[in-house]
Amino acid sequence: MSHMRVDHDLCTLCGECVAACPFDGVTMESGVIEFTDSCRLCRLCIKACPTGAIWLDKSEKGPVLDRSKYKDVLVFAEQRQGHIQPVTYELIGKGLELAKALGEQVTVFLAGYDLGAQGKELLNYGVSHVYLYDHAELEHFRIEPYTALMVELVNEIRPNIILMGATPVGRSLAPRVAARLRTGLTADCTSLSVKNNGDLVQTRPAFGGNVMAQIITPRHRPQMATVRYKVMPAANRVAEPQGQVTYPAIDEGLLRSGIKVMGFRPHQVTSSITDAEIVVAAGRGIGRPEGLELLGKLAGQLGGALGVTRPLVEQGWADYTQQIGMSGRTIRPRLYIGCGISGAIQHVAGMRSADVIFAINSDPKASIFDVAHYGLVGDMYEIVPLLIEALQKGESPNAVFQAG
């Protein structure tokens, strides 16, 4: 690793470096300049030093990583009440893609109780191995035993890549596993790819969604990432599964937990834009809150859900659960209809995976038309009522578009 160094023969103890450091990373004690753990290697002290006594030493290198010891993609299969969560199949789909590029295979970690059928079912999606930790103490997710068992498996099989869903469970488990393995973790990824040398390129939004950061972990293995739900296609079933299910021996000591589950009460299931097959979305361009009522009526006629962009939530016109985008929900509907939406990258990142994107906007230069499969330039307050009327009469919406 790199370190800041001082040539004490040149140093005049002027204190300019101490004053220049915004992190309190430089101290002057007993007539000696020293750097603390707060140093961020920003080099401001180098610029401030009038005698050139400070430099950045890059000569020290960390241990060389033996990449040959790590192989395959490990997917954490999230289950709730014995049901495999949908994000798992998306992780397997992406894992198979990455593994193919690396000439490797996909394995699965599954923990719970009486999940033999679920373990066999996962084999139908092309994975080579399911490690099933089956025990009554694992029926409900508890962070301590799940972490201990997964770390034990990783140390045994040494996967190259670990994928988890960016769900409440995945966000809780992943950082604990990464910390024990002393490796890196990129959270909330929206895209994954691999380099020829095996490095996993982990893409995620940064700086409020204004930048898409690409992160790699070149000096540590395994490479870990949590992935947003609904941003990647799910794996398809295979005709002839070739994998196997293994039941590893469980050390009772690893099941200890300070958490005691007293019972389980499922939350009230409500409709969500995340699962909707058709989504009608409203942007700032609708101009007034009454536009939401109009678009809600259109969504109802189509049997879909109403979504919004972030500005409408901030104005109090809609609930956060309806927000689509990097800071909201990611959707993958069969049909997306955007009205009055400019097409900012923060919103587009949450809906661009829709099968069909249709945009209505009065501005012909709106960015939303760059990602839309179909677009209509015009006033939504003139177009949408005609569309609703056509749907109520059982007419084809094409007649409305052609008439417009």
N, C-alpha and C positions, 0 to 999 in steps of 0.2 A: 504494500500500500504506500501511497505518497505521504510525505511528511514535510512540514515547514522546518527549515534549518537556519541557524544564525552563525555567522562568522564573528566570533567574539573579538577577534583582533581588529576588525573593521568597525564593530559596533561602538558608538559613542554614548550609549544610554540616554539618548535625547528624549525618548518616550513617544516619538511620533507614531510608532507602530501600535503602541498601546491605545493611543487616542483614536487612531484610524479604525480599529477593529470594532464592528457593530455587534459582535457576538460575545464579547468578553473572553475571547480566545487567546489573548496575549497578556502576559503579566510580566512585571519587572520586580523581582524580589532579590534582596541581597546582592544587588549589582549584577544580576543575570536576567536576560530576556528568555522567557520560556513560553511554550505553547500548551494550552490545556485541552481537555477533551471537547471543549466548546468550539474549537477551531473548525471552520467550514472550508478551509483551503480556498477562500475567495480571492486571495492575493492582494488585498487592499494594503496590507502591511508592507508588501514588496514595493508598491508604488509610493508609499509614504516614507520609506526609509531613505534618508538623504545620502547615505554612504554606500548603498548597495550591499548591505551586510546580510540581507535575508533572501533566501531562495527556496524554491519548491524542489524537494528531492524526490525524484521518481525512480530511483535506482532499486528500491526495495520491492520485491515481487512476492505475491502470496504463493501458496502451494499450487503446484500444477494439477489441474483437474484431469483425472483419467476417465474420459468419456466412455470408454469401452466397458466400464463396469455398470453402466446404466442403460436399460433397454425397456421399451414398451411404454404404452400410455395407460395410466391407471385412472379410472373414473370412479368417483364416489357416487354410489346409487342411493339417492335419498328416498326414504320410505316413510309413510305416515299411516298408522293404523293398518299396516300390512299391505298398503297400496304403494307401488312405485310411482314417484312423482314424475310428471311429464318432462321436466327439465333434464332428467336422467337420459332420456332417449335422444335429446338434442346433444348432450355431451358425448354420448356414444357415437352419434353421427359425425361430429367434428373430430372425435378421437380416431375414428376409422380413417378419416381423410388424412390426418396428420401421420398416423401410423403407416399408411400406405406410402406416403412421401418418404418416410424414413426406413422403410423395409422392416417395420416392426409390427406388433400386435396390440390389441386392446384388452386389458383386464379390468375387472370390476371388483370393488370393495362393497359388500352389502352386509349390514348388521341389523339384527332384529330378532324376532321370535316366531318360530313355525313358518319360515319363509322358503321352504323347499320348493314349492311350486313357482314362486316369484324368481328364485334363482335360476331354475330351468327355463323360465320364460325369457330371461335376459339373454340366454344363449341364442335365441331365435333372431337376434339383431346383429349377429356377426362377431361377437366377442369371443376371445379364445379361452378365457378362464374367468370364473366367478368365485371369489373367495367369500364364502358365506359364514359369518360369525353368528351362530344361532344359539340364543340363550334367553331365558325368561327375563334376566336383568337388563337385556338390551331391547325389550319390547318398545319402550319409550326412549326418545333421544335424551341422553344425559351427556354433557360435554366431557366429563373426565374419562369414563370408560371408552367412549367413541374415539377420543384423541389417543388414548394409550394403545388401543388395538390397531388403529390405523398406522401409528408410528411404528409399532412392532412389525406389521406387514411390510411397510415401506423399507425398513431396514433389512428385511429378509429378501425381498424380490428386487429391490433397487430399480424402481421405474425411472424412466427418463423424464416423463411429464406426468403431472397430476392435475386433473380437472375436477372442479366442483361447481355447483350451481351458485349463483349470486343470490341466494335465498337467505332467510333468517338463519336457517340451520347451517348452510354453507359459509355464510359470513362469520358465524361463530366458531365453526370447526377449523376452517382453513388457516387462520392466523396462528392458532395454537399448534397445529401440526407443523407449520412452517418454522415457528420459533424453536420447536424441539429438534427439528431436522437441520436447523441453522442454514436455511436456504431462503431465497427470495419469494415473494408472492405479489402478483399483480391482481388487484380486485376489480370486479365489475367490468370485465372485458367485453367488447362488442365484436372483436374480430381476432382470429388466431391464424398464424401460418408458421412455417418452419423454413430456416435457411438450409443450405446444402451441408453446413457443418453441424446441423442438429439443434442449433439455437432456436428456441421458441420465440417468435415475434408476437408480443402481446399488446394489442391495441385497445386503448380505453380513452374516454373523454377526460380532459384536464382543463384547469382554469375556467371552470363554469361551463364547460362544453365548447369553448372557443378554440380549443386545440385538441387534435386527436394524437395522443402520445403513443409512441411505439417503444416498448420496453423489452429488454432481453436480460437474461441471467447467465452470462458467459462463464462465470467462475464457480458456479455452484450447481449441484444437482441434488434432488430432482427440481425441475422447473414447475412452478405452481401458479395456477390461475383460477379465479372464479369467473364464471361466465353468466351474463344476463340471460334470463329466460326469454324465449321468443325471438332471439336474434339469429338463430342458426336452425337449419332444417333438421328434423328428427331422422334418426336412422330408419331404414326400411328393413322389414323382415326378410330373412334369407331362406331359400328353399331347403337347404340341407345344413343345419347347424353342425359345427364341428367341435365346439368347445366342451368344457367340462366344469362341473361344480365341485369345489373342494371345501370341506368343513375343517378349518384349522383348529387345533387344540386351543382352548381358552384358559389362560392363567386366571384363576379366581381372584388373585390379588389385583389384576387390572380392572376388575369390575367395581372396585370400591368408588364410592361417590358421596359427596356431601349433600347431594340432592335426593330427595325422596318424592316420588310421584304419587300423590294421594288419589288421583283419578284423572279422567280425561273427559272433557266436554267439548265436542266439536263446535266451532264457531258457526254462526248463522250464514249459510251460503247465500251470496248475493250475486247478481249478474255483474260481470266485469268486462271492461273493454279489452282486457288482455286475451280473453277467450272468445270474444265475439267474432263471428265469421264476416260480418259487415259492420263497418264503422263509418259514421258521418262525423267529420271533424270541423270545428269552427275556429277561426282565427280572429285576430284583432280587426281585420277588415270587415267584419259583420257590423261594426259601428255602434251597435246598441244591444243591450241584453235581450231585447225582444227577439233578436235573431236566433237566439238559442232555442226559444220555444218553437220557432218555425223549423229549424233543423232537427229538433227532437221529434217533431211530427214526421219528418221525412225518414228518420231512423226507424221510427215505429212502423211506418208503412213497409219498410224493407226488412223488418224483423231484425234490425241491428241495434247498435249502441251509439250513444253520442259521446264524442271526445272533444277536447279543446287543447289550445296551445297555452303555454305558461302565462302570457299576459292576461288572459281571461281569468285564470285562477287568482293572480295577484290583484286583480280588480274586484274580486269577490263575486264574480258572475257565475262561477262554477266551482265544484269541489275538486280537491287535489287528486282524488281517485279517478277523475276523468282526464287528467293531464297526460298528453302523449309527448314523448321526447326523452332526451338524455337525463333530465332531472325528474321525469315522470315515468309513465309506463311505456314498455316496448311492445308493439303489437305486430301481428302477422295475419291479418284477415284475408279472406278471398277478395273482398272489395273494400277499397278505401275511397271516400268522397270528401275532398277538402274544399271548404268554402271560406273565402276571405283569408286564406293563409298565404303568407309571402313565400315561405319555403326556406326559412333559416335552418342552418345545419343542425342546430340543437333539436328541432322538431323532426326534420327529415330522418335523422338517425334512428328515431323511434318508430317510423312507419314505412321505411323504404323497402322492407321485405314483403309488403303486401303483394298478392298475386296480380291485382289490377288496381292502378292508382288513377283516379279521375279528379281533376281540379277545376274549380270554378272561381275565377278571379277577374276583377274589372281591369287589372293592370296586365297588358299583354307581355310585359317584360318581367313579370314576377318569377322568381327562381323556382317556384313550385312546378312550373311547366317543364323545367329541365329534367325532373324525375318522373313526371306524370306520363302514363301511357296514353291518356286521352285528356284533352283540356278544352274548356269553353270560356271564352272571354266575354264577360258581361256582368250585369247586376244580379246577384244571387236573389234579391228580393223580387225580381221579375222571373227568374228561371226556376227557382225551387217551388213556388206555388204551382206552376204549370206541371212540373214533374210530379208533385204530390197528387194533383188532379188526375193526371194520366194513370198513375198507379191505382188510385181509387176506382177508376173506370175499367181497370184491367187492361189498359192499353200499353203498348210497348214504349218505354222511355225514349227509344230512338226517334219516335215521332215528334217528341218535344224538342229534341236537339236539332232535328232537321228543320223544324218550323222556326227555331231560333236563328 
